[in-house]
Amino acid sequence: MQVGAYRDTTIVKRVSTTLTDKGFSVSESTLTRGGRAPESGVPAGVDRYDVVVSGGVPADVTRKLTEKGLSAEPVSEGAVVRPSLALRDAVTLSNDLRGEGLSVSVRRVGKGAPAPAGSGAGTETLHRVRVGPFPDRAAANAAVQKLRDLGYTPFIARAGD
C-alpha cells in the first residue's frame, strides 16, 4: 500500500524511518512521470493546491520549511510551499507537517497548465513510500486504519503500480 509520493528525498527518509520504527515493513521506489507543468509539478488539467503553513512569524515558518528541504514563499499568514501540488500530495505533506507541530491548511488554486509541446520539460521524479506486503485484504485494511491514525492518507495500490 502506498503511504505517499514525494519529490524531496529528505521527507522520504523521515517517513520511512518513522514507519519502520512503528513496525511497518517499508519500501521505497522511484517513479518518473512526464506531461507535468514545469511551474506547478501537477499533471496538466488536474487541480492544484497550495499548502499554507502558519503559526509563527512568516520568516520563521519559511526557515523551518527550508530546513525540511521544502521551497517556501512567505505570505501574510506564514508561508506557502512551492510549487503547488496535486491534492493527494498536498494532503500527505500537510499531514506530515502537522505531525511536526505546524499549523497547516490546503487551498485549491486552479488547474495545472499543459506542458509546452515538444519541450521535453515537465518530467518529474517522485519517490514513493510503501508498506507491506500483507497476507490478505483484511490485514491491508487494518494497516490502512493504523496509518490513518498516525496522520497519513494511504491507499491500497494494485500490484505492479
Secondary structure as UniProt FT lines:
FT   STRAND          2..6
FT   HELIX           9..21
FT   TURN            22..23
FT   STRAND          26..33
FT   TURN            38..40
FT   TURN            44..45
FT   STRAND          47..54
FT   HELIX           58..67
FT   TURN            68..69
FT   STRAND          71..75
FT   TURN            76..77
FT   STRAND          78..82
FT   HELIX           87..99
FT   TURN            100..101
FT   STRAND          103..111
FT   TURN            117..118
FT   STRAND          124..131
FT   HELIX           137..149
FT   TURN            150..151
FT   TURN            159..160
//
